[in-house]
Amino acid sequence: MSRLKITQTRSGIGNKKNQRETLRTLGLKRLHDVVVKEDRPEIRGMVRTVTHLVTVEEVE
């Protein structure tokens, strides 16, 4: 199964509460934090919520 490398590129400050909570749920705490998650529909949905705050790359 492929994996997603998610990097926080913008701050969650000033955004909606659910977007800040989504960043925390993904494991992103500060700028330039990187997490690698399994490519699942739940993770894709969370990334879609904060797409303007993160960059996503597929990793094998």
C-alpha angles and dihedrals in degrees: 000000000000124000135218124228106209120193124186108229102168134038123259091219111119094019129110119287094245090056092051090048091049090055089052092047090053088052097250113139106161142008116298093017111148128205130177115215135175113264100251132146092250092056092044089054092051091049090050089055093056100028091131091057101045143044121221131205129179114238127191 
